[in-house]
Amino acid sequence: MTVHPARTPALSVARRVLRPLLVAMVLLVPLGFVSIGLWQATDDDLEFTTAERHGVIYLRPLTRLITVLGENHAIAVTGTKPEPKRLDEAIAAVSAADATVGKVLHTQGTWAELRASLSDLKAEQPVGRAAYRPYSEALDAALFLVGRVGDSSNLILDPEHAPYYLMDTAMLKLPALAADSSRMVALVALRGSERKSNELTLSRILVARDRVSSAAAGVQEGLSKSFGTYASSALGTDVLRHIDAFRGAVEDFAPVTPVITQPLPDTLEKIQLGHAELSASAAKLSDEVFLSLDQLLAERQRSLELRKWFVVAAALLGTALVVALLRWGRSPWRMTTPESTPAGPGDGAPDVPLTTPEWAAAPPPAAISQSGSRHRRAKDREAIRALR
């Protein structure tokens, strides 16, 4: 004999509802935390890279402006008024960049001040010794704006080697080289106009030349490191087309030797010619480096955008697998076996048959006593009839 254990509706509902929910929570909650964490990390990296590309948009015209300012500085100190057209074009290019990304980079106020000082400089058009200070101050303000853009755009914080060294070359080394080389030419012109030799001016010339040679050495070292950490041969090919011309111009203008062993500066005409060659080669190299840097950042941006879709796809796939696993665990052929009895009403789980023990099948003691009494009375009646 078999019997089924007693069931209650509440127990059946708990087994049918709470068990799948518990399994789903155990599987889906960790999956959700991992997916959200990956999404947030990828989104932060994407914002970081987007800000860097905004910095490149701003720095390309700003470094051209520094180059033009340096050239005008070298020309104005010699007593000749520079052509205003190139400076106007450079200012307009930076203004366009500031209108595009200046708000997110927080540079609008700094650029407004620099543009006002450049407008005053164009209006005054100083020449000779009077031109040295205002042009130097304008170059310093422009270099300050470069640093401001580097900080607000995260370019100065890039964690990868190749973009970092390209940034260091284009944002720090080449603009400083342009400013120091123009100061060197201006100081040589001022020294030539002095009635007597001024050792202070000569020392400043040698210091400026040493800065130029140090910056040039840093440019070459940084580019070589960026080539070593970036797998694309296109980067090296594009930049190397201009770095050879740059290296030759530096050797003629400011050879990489200690200050104490450097010879006295050449004539003003020769230095001006060398400065023009160096300025042109540095400007071309700067444009190419910024282009390569933007290509690297664009590739990273596309990779991060693709990673976000992978995170979404992985989360959806994991959820689908959990749902499929729950459905598979509740399928009829998984819920019953040939040896089990049919499930009771309201319960999806099979009942386990129970065999009735012998003690439960035996009659109760009361029934046994009643049966014995009837048997004795029947024997007594038979004995009485026999005596009669």
C-alpha positions in Angstrom: 0.0 0.0 0.0 1.3 3.4 -0.9 0.3 6.9 0.4 1.2 10.4 -0.7 2.5 13.0 1.8 0.1 15.8 2.6 0.4 19.1 0.7 -0.8 22.6 1.2 -1.5 25.2 -1.5 1.0 27.7 0.1 3.8 25.2 -0.1 3.1 24.4 -3.7 3.1 28.1 -4.6 6.4 28.7 -2.8 8.0 25.8 -4.6 6.7 26.9 -8.0 7.5 30.6 -7.6 10.3 31.2 -5.1 12.7 28.5 -6.4 12.9 29.9 -9.9 13.2 33.4 -8.6 16.1 32.4 -6.3 17.9 30.7 -9.1 17.4 33.8 -11.4 18.7 36.1 -8.7 21.8 34.0 -8.1 22.6 34.1 -11.8 21.4 37.4 -13.0 22.5 39.7 -10.1 26.3 39.0 -10.6 25.8 39.3 -14.4 24.1 42.6 -14.0 26.8 44.0 -11.7 29.5 42.9 -14.1 27.7 44.3 -17.2 27.0 47.7 -15.5 30.6 48.0 -14.3 32.0 47.3 -17.8 29.6 49.7 -19.3 30.5 52.5 -16.9 34.2 51.9 -17.3 33.9 51.9 -21.1 31.8 55.0 -21.1 34.4 56.8 -18.9 37.2 55.8 -21.3 35.1 57.0 -24.2 34.5 60.4 -22.6 38.3 60.6 -21.8 39.2 59.9 -25.5 36.6 62.3 -26.8 38.0 65.1 -24.7 41.5 64.3 -26.0 40.2 64.7 -29.6 38.7 68.0 -28.6 42.2 69.0 -27.4 43.7 68.1 -30.8 41.1 70.2 -32.6 42.1 73.2 -30.5 45.9 72.7 -30.4 46.5 72.4 -34.2 45.5 76.0 -35.0 47.0 77.2 -31.7 50.4 75.8 -32.4 50.3 77.4 -35.9 49.5 80.7 -34.2 52.6 80.3 -32.0 54.7 79.6 -35.1 53.4 82.8 -36.8 53.9 84.8 -33.7 57.5 83.6 -33.5 58.2 84.5 -37.1 56.7 87.9 -36.7 58.7 88.4 -33.5 62.0 87.6 -35.3 61.0 90.0 -38.2 59.7 92.9 -36.0 62.9 93.1 -33.8 65.0 93.7 -36.9 63.0 96.9 -37.6 60.6 95.5 -40.3 56.9 95.4 -39.8 55.6 91.8 -40.4 52.8 91.1 -42.8 49.5 91.0 -40.8 47.7 88.5 -43.1 49.2 85.3 -41.7 48.6 86.4 -38.2 44.9 87.3 -39.0 44.4 83.9 -40.5 46.0 82.1 -37.5 43.8 84.1 -35.1 40.7 83.3 -37.1 41.5 79.6 -37.1 41.9 79.5 -33.3 38.7 81.5 -32.9 36.9 78.9 -34.9 38.3 76.1 -32.8 37.4 78.0 -29.6 33.8 78.4 -30.8 33.6 74.6 -31.5 35.2 73.1 -28.4 36.2 76.0 -26.2 33.2 75.7 -24.0 33.9 72.0 -23.1 37.7 72.8 -22.6 37.0 75.9 -20.5 39.3 78.1 -22.6 37.0 80.8 -23.8 38.0 83.3 -21.2 41.8 82.7 -21.7 41.5 82.9 -25.4 39.5 86.2 -25.2 42.3 87.7 -23.2 45.0 86.5 -25.6 43.0 87.7 -28.7 42.6 91.1 -27.1 46.4 91.4 -26.6 47.0 90.2 -30.2 44.6 92.9 -31.4 46.6 95.5 -29.5 49.8 94.1 -30.9 48.5 94.4 -34.5 47.3 97.9 -33.8 50.6 99.1 -32.3 52.9 97.2 -34.7 56.0 97.7 -32.6 59.5 97.3 -34.3 63.0 97.2 -33.1 63.8 96.9 -29.4 60.3 98.0 -28.5 58.9 94.8 -30.2 60.8 92.3 -28.1 58.7 92.5 -24.9 55.1 92.6 -26.3 55.8 89.7 -28.7 57.5 87.7 -25.9 54.5 88.3 -23.6 52.1 87.2 -26.4 54.2 84.0 -26.9 54.1 83.3 -23.2 50.3 83.7 -23.1 49.9 81.4 -26.1 52.1 78.8 -24.4 50.0 79.1 -21.2 46.9 78.5 -23.3 48.5 75.4 -24.7 49.0 74.0 -21.2 45.5 74.9 -20.3 44.1 72.9 -23.2 46.4 70.0 -22.4 45.0 69.8 -18.9 41.4 70.3 -19.7 41.4 67.8 -22.6 43.2 65.0 -20.7 45.9 64.9 -23.3 48.6 65.4 -20.7 47.2 62.3 -18.8 47.0 59.8 -21.6 48.0 56.4 -20.2 49.2 54.8 -23.5 52.8 55.4 -24.7 52.3 56.2 -28.3 49.6 58.9 -27.9 51.5 60.3 -24.9 54.8 60.8 -26.7 53.0 62.2 -29.8 51.3 64.7 -27.4 54.5 65.5 -25.7 56.1 66.3 -29.1 53.3 68.3 -30.6 51.9 70.1 -27.5 55.0 70.7 -25.4 58.3 70.4 -27.4 57.5 72.0 -30.8 55.7 75.1 -29.5 58.5 75.7 -27.0 61.0 75.3 -29.7 59.2 77.8 -31.9 59.1 80.4 -29.1 62.7 79.9 -28.0 64.1 80.0 -31.6 62.3 83.3 -32.3 63.7 84.8 -29.1 67.1 83.7 -30.1 66.9 85.5 -33.4 65.4 88.6 -31.7 68.3 88.6 -29.2 70.9 88.3 -31.9 69.2 91.3 -33.7 69.2 93.3 -30.5 72.9 92.4 -29.8 73.8 93.6 -33.2 72.1 96.9 -32.7 74.0 97.6 -29.4 76.8 100.1 -29.5 79.0 97.8 -27.4 79.1 94.2 -26.7 76.7 93.0 -24.0 77.7 89.8 -22.2 74.2 89.5 -20.7 72.6 89.5 -24.1 75.1 86.9 -25.4 74.4 84.6 -22.4 70.7 84.9 -23.1 71.3 84.0 -26.7 73.3 80.9 -25.8 70.6 79.8 -23.3 67.9 80.2 -25.9 69.9 78.2 -28.4 70.4 75.4 -25.8 66.7 75.3 -25.1 66.1 74.9 -28.8 68.6 72.1 -29.1 67.2 70.4 -26.0 63.6 70.6 -27.3 64.7 69.3 -30.7 66.4 66.3 -29.0 63.2 65.7 -27.0 61.2 65.7 -30.2 63.4 63.1 -31.9 63.4 60.9 -28.7 59.7 61.1 -28.2 58.9 60.2 -31.8 61.3 57.3 -31.8 59.5 56.0 -28.6 56.1 56.4 -30.2 57.2 54.4 -33.2 58.4 51.6 -31.0 55.0 51.3 -29.2 52.7 51.7 -32.2 52.4 48.8 -34.6 51.2 50.7 -37.7 54.0 51.4 -40.2 51.9 54.2 -41.7 52.6 56.3 -38.6 56.3 56.0 -38.9 56.3 56.6 -42.7 54.2 59.7 -42.6 56.2 61.4 -39.8 59.6 60.3 -41.0 59.0 62.3 -44.3 59.3 65.5 -42.2 61.6 64.6 -39.4 64.7 64.3 -41.6 64.2 67.9 -42.8 63.6 69.0 -39.2 66.8 67.3 -38.0 68.9 69.0 -40.6 67.4 72.4 -39.9 68.1 72.0 -36.1 71.7 71.0 -36.7 72.3 74.2 -38.7 70.5 76.5 -36.3 71.1 75.1 -32.9 73.5 72.1 -32.8 73.0 69.7 -29.9 76.2 70.5 -27.9 76.7 71.7 -24.3 76.3 75.5 -23.8 79.9 76.0 -22.7 81.3 74.5 -25.9 78.9 76.2 -28.4 80.5 78.8 -30.7 79.4 82.4 -30.9 76.3 83.0 -33.0 76.7 83.6 -36.7 75.6 86.7 -38.5 72.0 87.9 -38.3 71.3 87.1 -41.9 72.5 83.5 -41.6 70.5 83.0 -38.3 67.4 84.4 -39.9 67.7 82.0 -42.8 68.2 79.1 -40.5 65.2 80.2 -38.4 63.0 80.4 -41.4 64.0 76.8 -42.4 63.6 75.5 -38.9 60.2 77.2 -38.5 58.8 75.7 -41.7 60.0 72.2 -41.0 58.8 72.3 -37.4 55.3 73.5 -38.6 55.0 70.6 -41.1 56.2 68.1 -38.5 53.7 69.5 -36.0 50.8 69.1 -38.4 51.8 65.6 -39.2 52.2 64.6 -35.5 48.8 66.0 -34.7 47.3 64.1 -37.6 48.9 60.9 -36.4 47.7 61.5 -32.8 44.2 62.1 -34.0 44.2 58.9 -35.9 45.3 57.0 -32.9 42.6 58.6 -30.8 40.0 57.9 -33.5 40.9 54.2 -33.6 40.6 54.0 -29.8 37.3 55.8 -29.9 35.9 53.3 -32.4 37.2 50.4 -30.3 35.5 51.7 -27.2 32.2 52.3 -29.0 32.4 48.7 -30.3 33.2 47.4 -26.8 30.0 49.1 -25.4 27.9 47.1 -27.9 29.8 43.9 -26.9 28.8 44.6 -23.3 25.2 44.9 -24.2 25.3 41.8 -26.4 27.0 39.8 -23.6 24.4 40.9 -21.0 21.5 40.0 -23.3 23.1 36.6 -24.2 23.7 35.8 -20.5 20.1 36.7 -19.6 18.8 34.5 -22.4 20.9 31.6 -21.2 19.6 32.0 -17.7 16.0 32.0 -18.9 16.7 28.9 -21.1 18.3 27.1 -18.1 15.2 27.8 -15.9 12.8 26.6 -18.6 14.9 23.5 -19.2 14.9 22.7 -15.4 11.1 22.9 -15.3 10.4 20.8 -18.4 8.1 17.8 -18.0 10.6 15.1 -18.9 13.0 16.6 -16.2 10.2 16.7 -13.6 9.0 13.0 -13.7 10.7 9.6 -13.8 9.2 6.2 -14.8 9.3 5.0 -11.1 7.5 8.0 -9.7 3.8 8.3 -9.3 1.8 11.2 -10.9 2.1 14.5 -9.2 -0.6 15.7 -6.8 -2.9 18.5 -7.7 -1.3 22.0 -7.7 2.3 20.7 -7.5 4.7 20.3 -10.4 7.0 17.9 -8.4 6.5 14.1 -8.4 5.3 12.4 -5.3 7.4 9.8 -3.6 5.4 6.6 -2.8 5.5 5.4 0.8 5.1 1.7 1.7 2.8 1.1 4.7 4.7 -0.6 7.6 3.5 -3.8 9.1 2.6 -2.3 12.4 0.3 0.2 10.6 -1.5 -2.6 8.8 -2.2 -4.7 11.9 -5.7 -4.4 13.6 -6.0 -2.2 16.7 -6.0 -3.9 20.1 -9.7 -3.2 20.7 -10.6 -5.2 17.6 -8.4 -8.1 18.8 -10.1 -8.3 22.3 -13.6 -8.2 20.8 -12.8 -11.1 18.4 -11.4 -13.2 21.3 -14.5 -12.7 23.4 -16.8 -13.9 20.7 -14.6 -17.0 20.1 -14.8 -18.0 23.9 -18.5 -17.5 24.0 -19.0 -19.8 21.0 -16.9 -22.5 22.7 -18.9 -22.2 25.9 -22.1 -22.7 24.1 -20.8 -25.8 22.3 -19.7 -27.3 25.7 -23.1 -26.7 27.3 -24.9 -28.4 24.4 -22.5 -31.4 24.7 -23.4 -31.9 28.4 -27.1 -31.8 27.7 
